[in-house]
Amino acid sequence: MVESLGDKMNIKIGLAGNPNCGKTTLFNLLTGSNQYVGNWSGVTVERKEGILKNHNNITITDLPGIYSLSPYSPEEFVARNYLVNEKPNVIINIVDGTKLERNLYLTLQLMEIGVPIVVAINMMDVVRKNGGKIHIEKLSKILGIKVVEISALKNLGVDNLINTTIQVANNKTSPLKFMKYNSNIENTLQFIESKINNNSIKAKSRYYSVKIFEKDKYILNSLNLNLKTINKINSKINSCEELYNDESVALIINERYKFVEVLLSNCYSAGSKSSDSSNKVDNILLGKYTAIPIFILVIFLIYYISVSLVGNLTSDFITSVIFDDLLSNSIKTFLTTINCSNILISLICDGIINGVGSVIAFVPELIVLFFFLGILEDIGYMSRIAFIMDKIFRKFGLSGKSIIPLLISSGCGVPAIMSTKTIENKKQKIITVITTTNVPCSAKLQIIALISSTIFSNNFLVAPIIYFSSIIFVLISSLILSNLNIITTKETPFIMEIPNYHLPSLTTIFTHLFQRIKAFLTKAGTVLVVACIIIWLLSNFGFANGKFTYLNGENQNNSLMCYFSASISNLFYPLGFNNWQCIGATFSGIFAKENIVSSLNVFLNSNETIKSVLPTYSSAISFLVFNLLNSPCIASIIAMKKELVSKKLFIFALLYQNIFAYIVSLIIYQLIGFFLGEVPLSLFTIISIFFVGIIINILLKKKPSKI
């Protein structure tokens, strides 16, 4: 039972800890549905806040998972700025009890900030199961702060944790003592502290002193010290570095780990079962020859269940029965009875309802897809896959963590782009944002299905070939981007916590599932409605008999869409689809890729078929590939803009996506068409060979230049 001590004051609690320490599970347990998600000011790192259940005066902020308070990543910037500047009343430091040494390293840093701390040793059930023992009282005494044992997954000790946290917050109890470094470092820290004597940072003087000793330029610049003082401080730090023949930051790291080692020798017994079943499972799932095949099989099963089984059972039913037969026809009948104009009826029924319905139809399969991916992530499998893929992906300028956005993109590009937040390296994140939508999303699968069924007579190999080809396009595009001077960034090591396998938390899975589906439906209710209206207007209004008029679904050749498409048809001539129907459908895909198939069906008259506008294999493949690789739908474009932040990078990304799509489609149409005897040798054929040579040259480079 949580005490009512918190009712005396408004309390701000910050949750801090390493990645995969159980922090998010605890956050969801404490807040339930009383949480909201946004972005931290100035960065795209996700900000999650919530209200403690039954305590409206207590706000909990779930900080990003971090390993230190050094400014190596956006997550570390966010966590540090919050803890130092936003002044929470208390910090709950979640520590993975199975990985004490690495987790307590962060604890020592948090103590130096001067904010009251409660340490929550999580996964104590696993520690005991493995035969380990943590002496909580002794650990608390040595650190000088409250230490509580919990199991967030099983909801054990959580009430005690909250009661202790509220007490510490009300008592305003700061850490009683700091870790002591060796005498030479301590003397240097005291010297620094005397030189930065400032009332505004008095409570955090220890933290500032350590950071200055580590030569943290952000902290140093924030203090506005004069040059004379800076030189004196640097002289003392340099002397210390010369004494130990090591960099100052390394000296601090070594001292902290020495302290943790001594601490654990007094407070922790590993037990005889510390090498648990996770290692045995990893021998199979992470084996040299088994890891990739098992991963492919797992992903194949997930997508087979979500897309092939659930999708085929529900999509047609939702579009045909619910939206067409029931909703659209009912509304059309009602509007007719009240004498609405044919224009308004067509706009509402044919434009908005049918357009949005084609998107809503994908919700069931997305629910299943996100559910299974959530399980894989929560049990610890996705962390391992990212680790495996890192060795391969780095050769192409990507991170192992890029595999997660690429998987999610198969469902929808918006959450895929948003999930790039987990990639620490800025260069790798930018490349992933630009390339991740090359993977066919659920909407693009309709285009693949259309071409496969109409041009290739339902050959079952077409769809998987196109899908796996998209992965190759991602890798080629990533390698090209890694050789362009887009942005300068330092190379960062790949760090990913590999958690023990555990049963998934349904609360966590369904919370994330709800947030993703909510974002998808928000897109359907806003952006897609506007897109449907625009496409309908362009398709149903035009010039007939010398005047601008409503076409009433007839004579599409007179529509505004036809005039617009015809004006840029020469641009698409080298790609093999310069008719207005294909160009118009491609344009409609800017708003939503779902519109491409429906637009083609609208634009074709009774005497025309898909084969009549895409008469050859090369033109059909070119059309398909161009619409798979060009800029994504407008909702994904908005997500790109948020993640890239920089306007220049955003404009570059849009231009690059479309240029890359154009070049690949040019190569496909000209070369495949030439070898199949569908396209004669021309200047465009020679240009396509030139581009192939450039791509091969980039692929054969031993090492991409840094961007």
C-alpha positions in Angstrom: 0.0 0.0 0.0 1.4 3.4 -1.1 1.5 5.9 1.7 -0.1 9.4 1.3 3.1 11.2 2.2 3.3 12.6 -1.3 0.0 14.5 -0.8 2.0 17.2 1.1 3.7 18.6 -2.0 4.0 18.2 -5.8 6.8 15.7 -6.5 8.8 15.2 -9.7 10.5 11.8 -10.0 13.0 11.0 -12.6 13.6 7.3 -13.6 17.2 6.8 -14.6 19.1 3.6 -15.6 20.9 1.6 -18.2 19.1 0.3 -21.3 17.1 -2.9 -20.7 17.3 -2.6 -16.9 13.5 -2.8 -16.6 12.9 1.0 -16.4 10.1 1.1 -19.0 8.3 -1.9 -17.3 8.5 0.0 -14.0 7.2 3.2 -15.6 4.2 1.5 -17.2 3.5 -0.3 -13.9 3.6 3.0 -11.9 1.6 5.2 -14.4 -0.6 2.8 -16.3 -2.6 4.7 -18.8 -1.8 8.1 -17.1 1.1 8.8 -19.4 1.8 11.0 -22.4 4.5 10.8 -25.0 6.3 13.7 -26.9 9.8 14.8 -27.8 12.3 16.6 -25.6 12.7 20.2 -26.6 15.3 20.6 -29.4 15.9 16.9 -30.0 13.9 14.0 -31.3 14.5 11.7 -28.3 11.2 10.5 -26.9 9.9 12.1 -23.7 7.6 10.0 -21.6 5.9 11.4 -18.6 3.1 10.1 -16.4 1.1 10.5 -13.2 1.6 8.0 -10.4 -1.5 5.9 -9.9 -3.8 7.4 -7.2 -1.3 10.3 -6.7 -2.2 13.2 -9.0 0.6 15.4 -7.4 3.4 13.0 -8.4 4.8 13.2 -11.9 7.2 10.5 -13.1 9.6 11.1 -16.1 11.0 8.1 -17.8 14.5 9.2 -18.9 16.2 7.5 -21.9 18.3 4.5 -21.1 21.9 5.6 -20.7 25.2 4.2 -19.6 26.8 7.5 -18.4 26.2 11.2 -18.1 28.9 12.0 -20.6 27.5 13.8 -23.7 28.1 11.1 -26.3 24.5 10.7 -27.5 21.2 12.7 -27.6 19.9 10.4 -24.9 22.7 11.3 -22.6 22.2 15.0 -23.3 18.5 14.7 -22.5 19.1 12.8 -19.3 21.8 15.1 -18.1 20.0 18.3 -18.8 16.9 17.0 -17.1 18.7 15.9 -13.9 20.9 19.0 -13.7 18.6 21.7 -14.9 15.0 20.7 -14.4 15.7 19.8 -10.8 13.6 16.7 -10.0 12.8 16.2 -6.3 14.2 12.7 -6.4 15.8 10.2 -8.8 14.9 6.5 -8.9 17.9 4.8 -10.2 16.9 1.4 -11.6 19.7 -1.1 -11.4 19.7 -4.5 -13.0 20.6 -6.9 -10.2 22.1 -9.4 -12.6 24.6 -6.8 -14.0 25.5 -4.8 -10.9 29.0 -3.8 -11.9 28.0 -2.0 -15.1 24.8 -0.5 -13.7 26.4 0.9 -10.5 28.8 2.8 -12.6 25.9 5.1 -13.5 24.8 5.2 -9.9 28.1 6.8 -8.8 27.6 9.5 -11.4 24.0 10.2 -10.4 25.1 10.6 -6.7 27.5 13.4 -7.7 24.6 15.5 -9.1 23.4 16.2 -5.6 19.8 15.2 -6.2 18.2 12.8 -3.6 18.4 9.2 -4.9 16.7 5.9 -4.3 18.4 2.9 -5.9 16.0 0.2 -7.0 17.7 -3.1 -7.5 15.5 -4.8 -10.1 15.2 -8.4 -11.2 15.9 -9.7 -7.7 13.8 -12.8 -8.4 16.4 -13.7 -11.2 19.3 -13.0 -8.8 17.9 -15.4 -6.2 17.0 -18.0 -8.9 20.7 -17.9 -10.0 21.8 -18.4 -6.4 23.1 -14.9 -6.0 22.7 -12.7 -2.9 22.9 -8.9 -2.6 23.3 -7.4 0.9 20.9 -4.5 0.6 21.5 -3.0 4.0 25.3 -3.1 3.6 25.1 -1.6 0.1 22.9 1.2 1.3 25.2 2.0 4.2 28.3 2.1 2.0 26.6 4.3 -0.6 24.9 6.5 1.9 21.5 6.3 0.1 18.3 4.3 0.2 18.4 0.9 -1.6 15.3 -1.1 -2.3 15.0 -4.5 -3.9 12.2 -5.0 -6.5 11.0 -7.1 -9.4 9.2 -4.8 -11.8 8.0 -7.6 -14.1 6.4 -9.5 -11.2 5.3 -6.3 -9.3 7.3 -7.2 -6.2 8.6 -4.5 -3.8 7.2 -1.7 -5.9 4.9 -0.2 -3.2 7.9 -0.2 -0.8 10.0 1.6 -3.5 7.3 4.3 -3.9 6.9 4.8 -0.2 10.7 5.1 0.3 10.9 7.5 -2.7 8.2 9.8 -1.3 9.9 9.9 2.1 13.2 10.8 0.6 11.6 13.5 -1.6 9.7 15.0 1.4 12.9 14.9 3.6 14.9 16.4 0.7 17.7 13.9 1.6 20.7 14.4 -0.7 23.4 11.7 -0.9 25.3 11.7 2.4 28.6 11.2 0.7 30.4 11.0 -2.6 32.7 8.4 -3.9 36.3 9.3 -3.0 38.9 9.2 -5.8 42.6 8.8 -5.1 44.4 11.6 -3.3 45.8 13.3 -6.4 42.5 13.4 -8.2 40.7 14.5 -5.1 43.1 17.4 -4.6 42.6 18.4 -8.2 38.8 18.3 -7.8 39.0 20.4 -4.7 41.1 23.0 -6.5 38.6 23.1 -9.4 35.7 23.4 -6.9 37.4 26.4 -5.3 37.8 28.1 -8.7 34.2 27.6 -9.8 32.7 28.9 -6.6 29.2 29.9 -7.7 26.1 30.0 -5.5 23.9 28.9 -8.4 25.7 25.5 -8.7 26.7 25.1 -5.1 24.6 22.0 -4.6 26.1 20.4 -7.7 29.7 21.6 -7.3 31.0 18.1 -7.0 29.3 17.1 -10.3 30.7 20.2 -12.1 34.2 19.7 -10.7 34.3 16.1 -12.0 33.0 17.1 -15.4 35.5 19.8 -15.7 38.2 17.3 -14.7 36.9 15.1 -17.6 37.3 18.1 -19.9 33.6 18.3 -20.6 33.5 21.3 -22.9 29.7 21.8 -22.6 29.9 22.1 -18.8 33.0 24.3 -19.0 31.3 26.7 -21.5 28.2 26.9 -19.4 30.2 28.4 -16.4 31.6 31.4 -18.4 35.0 31.3 -16.5 37.7 33.7 -17.5 40.7 32.6 -19.5 43.1 32.9 -16.5 41.0 30.6 -14.4 40.6 28.1 -17.2 44.3 28.0 -17.8 45.0 27.3 -14.1 42.4 24.5 -14.0 43.8 22.9 -17.2 47.3 23.1 -15.7 46.3 21.1 -12.7 44.4 18.5 -14.8 47.4 18.2 -17.2 49.7 17.6 -14.2 47.4 14.8 -13.1 47.4 13.2 -16.5 51.2 13.3 -16.8 51.5 11.7 -13.3 49.4 8.7 -14.3 50.2 8.8 -18.1 46.5 8.7 -19.0 43.7 10.9 -20.0 41.6 12.5 -17.3 38.3 10.9 -18.4 40.0 7.5 -18.3 41.3 8.2 -14.8 37.8 8.9 -13.6 36.4 5.7 -15.3 39.1 3.5 -13.7 38.6 4.9 -10.3 34.8 4.4 -10.4 35.2 0.8 -11.6 37.8 0.1 -8.8 35.3 1.5 -6.3 32.5 -0.7 -7.7 34.7 -3.7 -7.6 35.5 -3.2 -3.9 31.8 -2.4 -3.2 30.6 -5.7 -4.8 33.2 -7.7 -2.9 31.5 -6.6 0.3 27.9 -6.6 -0.8 27.4 -9.2 -3.5 27.7 -13.0 -3.9 27.3 -14.3 -7.4 26.2 -17.8 -6.6 26.8 -21.0 -8.5 24.0 -20.6 -11.0 24.9 -17.2 -12.5 25.4 -18.8 -15.9 21.7 -19.3 -16.5 19.6 -20.7 -19.3 19.9 -17.5 -21.4 23.5 -18.6 -22.3 22.2 -22.0 -23.4 19.5 -20.4 -25.6 22.0 -18.0 -27.1 24.2 -20.8 -28.1 21.5 -21.7 -30.6 19.9 -18.3 -31.4 23.2 -16.5 -31.7 25.2 -19.4 -33.2 27.5 -18.7 -36.1 25.5 -20.8 -38.5 22.1 -20.7 -36.9 21.5 -17.0 -36.0 20.6 -15.6 -39.4 18.5 -18.6 -40.6 16.5 -18.6 -37.3 16.0 -14.9 -37.6 14.7 -15.1 -41.2 12.4 -18.0 -40.1 11.0 -16.0 -37.2 10.4 -12.9 -39.2 8.8 -14.9 -42.1 6.4 -16.5 -39.6 5.4 -13.2 -38.1 4.7 -11.6 -41.5 3.0 -14.7 -42.8 0.6 -14.7 -39.8 0.0 -10.9 -39.8 -0.1 -10.2 -43.5 -1.0 -13.4 -45.3 -3.4 -15.0 -42.7 -4.9 -12.1 -40.8 -4.5 -9.6 -43.6 -6.2 -11.8 -46.2 -9.0 -12.6 -43.8 -9.8 -9.1 -42.7 -8.7 -6.6 -45.4 -11.3 -7.4 -48.1 -14.0 -7.8 -45.4 -13.3 -4.3 -44.0 -13.1 -2.6 -47.4 -15.8 -4.4 -49.3 -18.3 -5.2 -46.6 -17.9 -2.6 -43.9 -16.8 0.5 -45.8 -18.3 -0.2 -49.3 -21.5 -2.2 -48.7 -22.5 -0.9 -45.3 -20.9 2.5 -44.6 -20.6 4.0 -48.1 -23.9 2.7 -49.5 -25.8 3.7 -46.3 -24.4 7.2 -46.3 -25.0 7.5 -50.1 -28.6 6.5 -49.6 -29.1 8.9 -46.7 -27.5 11.8 -48.6 -29.6 11.1 -51.7 -32.8 11.2 -49.6 -32.0 14.6 -48.3 -31.3 15.8 -51.8 -27.5 16.4 -51.5 -25.7 17.2 -54.8 -24.0 14.4 -56.7 -20.7 16.3 -56.2 -21.0 16.2 -52.4 -22.1 12.5 -52.4 -19.2 11.5 -54.6 -16.7 13.4 -52.5 -17.9 11.9 -49.2 -18.5 8.3 -50.4 -16.1 7.8 -53.3 -13.4 10.1 -52.1 -13.2 10.2 -48.3 -14.9 7.0 -47.1 -13.5 4.6 -49.6 -10.1 6.2 -49.5 -9.8 6.1 -45.7 -11.4 2.6 -45.6 -8.6 1.2 -47.8 -6.2 2.3 -45.1 -8.2 1.2 -42.1 -8.3 -2.2 -43.6 -4.7 -2.7 -42.6 -5.3 -2.1 -38.9 -5.9 -5.8 -37.9 -2.7 -7.0 -39.6 -0.7 -4.1 -38.0 -2.1 -5.0 -34.6 -0.8 -8.6 -35.0 2.5 -7.4 -36.5 3.2 -4.9 -33.7 2.1 -7.4 -31.1 4.6 -10.1 -32.2 7.4 -7.5 -32.7 6.6 -6.2 -29.2 7.1 -9.7 -27.8 10.4 -10.2 -29.6 11.6 -6.8 -28.2 10.4 -7.4 -24.7 11.8 -10.9 -24.2 15.3 -9.6 -25.3 15.5 -11.2 -28.8 15.6 -7.9 -30.8 18.7 -6.7 -28.9 20.5 -9.8 -30.0 19.5 -9.5 -33.6 20.7 -5.9 -33.6 24.0 -7.1 -32.2 24.3 -9.8 -34.9 23.4 -7.5 -37.8 25.8 -4.7 -36.7 28.8 -6.4 -38.3 27.1 -6.7 -41.6 25.3 -3.3 -41.6 28.4 -1.3 -40.6 30.0 -2.2 -43.9 27.1 -0.2 -45.6 27.1 2.7 -43.2 24.3 1.5 -41.0 24.0 0.4 -37.4 22.9 -3.0 -36.1 20.0 -1.1 -34.5 18.9 -0.2 -38.0 17.3 -3.6 -38.3 14.5 -2.5 -36.0 13.3 0.4 -38.2 13.7 -1.8 -41.3 11.4 -4.4 -39.7 8.8 -2.0 -38.5 8.8 -0.3 -41.9 7.2 -3.5 -43.3 4.1 -2.4 -41.4 4.3 1.4 -41.6 7.0 3.9 -42.4 5.9 6.4 -39.6 6.8 4.3 -36.6 9.8 2.9 -38.4 11.3 6.4 -38.9 10.4 7.3 -35.3 12.2 4.2 -34.0 15.5 5.5 -35.4 15.7 7.4 -32.1 17.6 4.4 -30.6 20.5 4.8 -33.0 23.2 6.9 -31.2 25.5 7.6 -34.1 24.1 10.6 -35.9 25.5 9.6 -39.3 23.9 6.1 -39.1 20.6 7.5 -37.9 20.4 9.9 -40.8 21.1 7.1 -43.3 18.6 4.9 -41.7 15.9 7.6 -41.7 16.5 8.2 -45.5 16.6 4.5 -46.5 14.2 2.7 -44.2 11.1 3.4 -46.2 12.7 1.6 -49.2 11.3 -1.5 -47.4 7.7 -2.1 -48.7 5.2 -1.1 -46.1 1.7 -2.6 -45.9 0.4 0.0 -48.4 3.2 -0.7 -50.9 2.4 -4.4 -50.7 -0.8 -3.6 -52.7 1.4 -2.3 -55.6 3.5 -5.4 -55.5 0.3 -7.6 -55.5 -1.2 -5.6 -58.4 1.9 -5.9 -60.7 2.4 -9.5 -59.6 -1.2 -10.5 -60.4 -1.8 -8.5 -63.6 1.6 -8.6 -65.3 3.2 -11.8 -64.0 0.1 -14.0 -63.8 0.3 -14.4 -60.0 3.8 -15.9 -60.1 4.4 -16.6 -56.4 8.1 -15.8 -56.7 7.6 -12.1 -57.7 6.5 -10.7 -54.4 9.3 -12.3 -52.3 11.9 -11.3 -55.0 10.8 -7.7 -54.9 10.7 -7.7 -51.1 14.3 -9.0 -50.7 15.4 -6.8 -53.6 14.3 -3.8 -51.4 16.8 -4.9 -48.7 19.5 -4.8 -51.4 18.4 -1.4 -52.5 18.6 -0.2 -48.8 22.2 -1.5 -48.5 23.3 0.0 -51.8 21.6 3.4 -51.0 23.2 3.4 -47.5 26.6 2.8 -49.0 26.2 5.7 -51.4 25.0 8.0 -48.6 28.0 7.0 -46.5 30.3 8.2 -49.2 28.6 11.7 -49.4 29.6 14.6 -47.3 26.3 15.1 -45.6 27.4 15.7 -42.1 30.5 15.4 -40.0 30.3 13.2 -37.0 32.6 11.1 -34.8 32.6 7.4 -35.1 30.9 5.9 -32.0 31.2 2.4 -30.7 28.1 0.1 -31.0 26.8 -0.4 -27.5 23.7 -2.5 -26.8 22.7 -4.2 -23.6 22.0 -7.9 -24.0 19.4 -8.7 -21.4 18.6 -12.0 -20.0 15.6 -13.8 -21.6 12.4 -13.3 -19.6 8.7 -13.7 -20.0 7.1 -10.7 -21.8 5.2 -8.0 -19.9 1.7 -7.8 -21.5 1.3 -4.3 -19.9 4.4 -3.0 -21.7 3.5 -4.8 -25.0 -0.1 -3.5 -25.1 1.0 0.0 -24.0 3.4 0.2 -27.0 0.8 -1.4 -29.3 -1.8 1.2 -28.3 0.6 4.1 -28.9 1.6 2.8 -32.4 -2.0 2.0 -33.6 -3.1 5.4 -32.2 -0.4 7.1 -34.3 -1.5 5.1 -37.4 -5.2 6.0 -36.9 -4.4 9.6 -36.3 -2.7 9.6 -39.7 -5.8 8.1 -41.3 -8.1 10.6 -39.6 -6.0 13.7 -40.6 -3.5 13.5 -43.4 -5.2 10.8 -45.4 -8.6 12.6 -45.4 -7.0 15.7 -46.9 -5.1 13.5 -49.4 -8.3 11.8 -50.5 -10.1 15.1 -51.0 -7.2 16.5 -53.1 -7.0 13.3 -55.3 -10.8 13.3 -55.8 -10.9 17.0 -56.8 -8.0 16.6 -59.3 -9.6 13.4 -60.7 -13.2 14.7 -61.0 -12.8 18.2 -62.2 -11.4 19.4 -65.5 -12.1 21.0 -68.8 -14.9 19.7 -71.1 -16.6 21.4 -74.0 -14.4 24.5 -73.5 -15.2 25.1 -69.8 -14.1 24.0 -66.4 -16.6 21.6 -64.9 -17.4 18.5 -62.8 -16.8 15.4 -64.9 -19.1 13.1 -62.9 -16.6 10.2 -63.1 -16.6 10.3 -66.9 -14.0 11.1 -69.5 -10.9 11.2 -67.1 -8.8 12.4 -70.0 -10.2 15.8 -69.4 -9.3 15.9 -65.6 -6.9 18.2 -64.0 -4.9 15.1 -63.0 -4.5 14.2 -66.7 -3.4 17.7 -67.7 -0.9 17.9 -64.8 0.5 14.4 -65.6 0.8 15.1 -69.3 2.8 18.2 -68.6 5.6 16.2 -67.0 5.3 13.0 -69.1 8.6 13.6 -70.9 10.4 13.3 -67.5 9.1 9.7 -67.2 9.7 8.6 -70.8 13.1 7.1 -70.1 11.5 5.0 -67.3 8.9 3.4 -69.5 5.7 4.8 -68.0 5.0 8.3 -69.5 1.2 7.9 -69.8 -0.9 10.1 -67.6 -2.6 7.3 -65.7 0.7 5.9 -64.3 2.1 9.4 -63.6 -1.1 10.5 -61.9 -1.1 7.4 -59.7 2.5 8.0 -58.8 1.6 11.6 -57.8 -1.3 10.4 -55.7 1.2 8.2 -53.8 2.7 11.3 -52.3 -0.3 11.6 -50.1 -0.7 7.9 -49.4 0.9 4.9 -51.2 -2.5 3.2 -50.9 -3.8 5.7 -53.4 -1.6 4.3 -56.2 -3.7 1.2 -56.8 -7.0 2.8 -56.3 -6.0 5.8 -58.5 -5.0 3.5 -61.4 -8.4 1.8 -61.1 -10.1 5.2 -61.2 -8.1 6.5 -64.1 -8.5 3.5 -66.4 -11.6 3.5 -68.5 -13.6 0.4 -69.4 -11.4 -0.3 -72.5 -8.1 0.0 -70.6 -6.2 -2.4 -68.3 -3.0 -2.3 -66.3 -1.3 -4.1 -69.2 -2.4 -1.4 -71.6 -0.5 1.3 -69.6 2.3 -0.9 -68.6 2.7 -3.1 -71.7 6.1 -4.6 -71.0 7.8 -6.5 -68.2 10.5 -3.8 -68.0 8.0 -0.9 -67.8 6.0 -2.7 -65.1 9.0 -3.4 -63.0 10.3 0.1 -63.5 6.9 1.6 -62.3 6.9 -0.7 -59.3 10.4 0.0 -58.2 10.1 3.7 -58.6 7.1 3.8 -56.4 8.8 1.6 -53.8 11.9 3.7 -53.6 10.8 7.3 -54.1 9.7 9.6 -51.3 7.2 7.9 -48.9 3.7 9.1 -48.0 3.2 12.6 -46.6 2.8 11.2 -43.0 6.2 9.5 -43.3 7.7 12.7 -44.8 6.5 14.6 -41.7 8.1 12.0 -39.5 11.3 12.4 -41.5 11.3 16.2 -41.0 10.9 15.7 -37.2 13.8 13.2 -37.0 16.2 15.0 -39.3 15.6 18.3 -37.5 17.8 20.2 -40.0 15.9 21.8 -42.9 18.9 21.3 -45.2 19.1 17.6 -44.3 15.4 17.2 -44.8 15.4 18.8 -48.3 18.5 16.7 -49.2 16.7 13.5 -48.1 13.6 14.2 -50.3 15.8 15.0 -53.3 18.0 12.0 -52.8 15.1 9.5 -52.4 13.6 10.6 -55.7 16.8 10.8 -57.6 17.9 7.4 -56.4 14.5 6.0 -57.3 14.7 7.6 -60.8 18.2 6.2 -61.4 17.3 2.7 -60.3 14.1 2.7 -62.4 16.1 4.0 -65.4 18.6 1.2 -65.1 15.9 -1.4 -64.8 13.8 -0.2 -67.7 16.7 0.5 -70.1 18.9 -2.6 -69.4 16.3 -5.2 -68.6 14.2 -3.9 -71.5 17.2 -4.0 -73.8 18.1 -7.6 -73.0 14.5 -8.7 -73.3 14.2 -6.9 -76.7 11.5 -4.5 -75.3 13.7 -1.3 -75.5 16.0 -0.3 -78.4 19.5 0.9 -77.7 19.5 4.7 -77.1 21.3 7.5 -75.3 19.3 6.6 -72.2 20.6 3.0 -72.3 24.2 4.4 -72.4 23.4 6.7 -69.5 22.0 3.8 -67.4 25.2 1.8 -68.1 27.2 4.8 -66.8 25.2 4.9 -63.6 25.7 1.1 -63.1 29.5 1.7 -63.4 29.3 4.4 -60.7 27.3 2.1 -58.3 29.8 -0.8 -58.9 32.7 1.6 -58.2 31.1 2.6 -54.9 30.4 -1.0 -53.9 34.0 -2.0 -54.5 35.5 0.7 -52.4 37.2 -0.8 -49.4 36.2 1.9 -47.0 33.6 4.6 -47.4 34.7 8.2 -46.7 33.4 9.7 -43.5 30.5 12.0 -43.6 
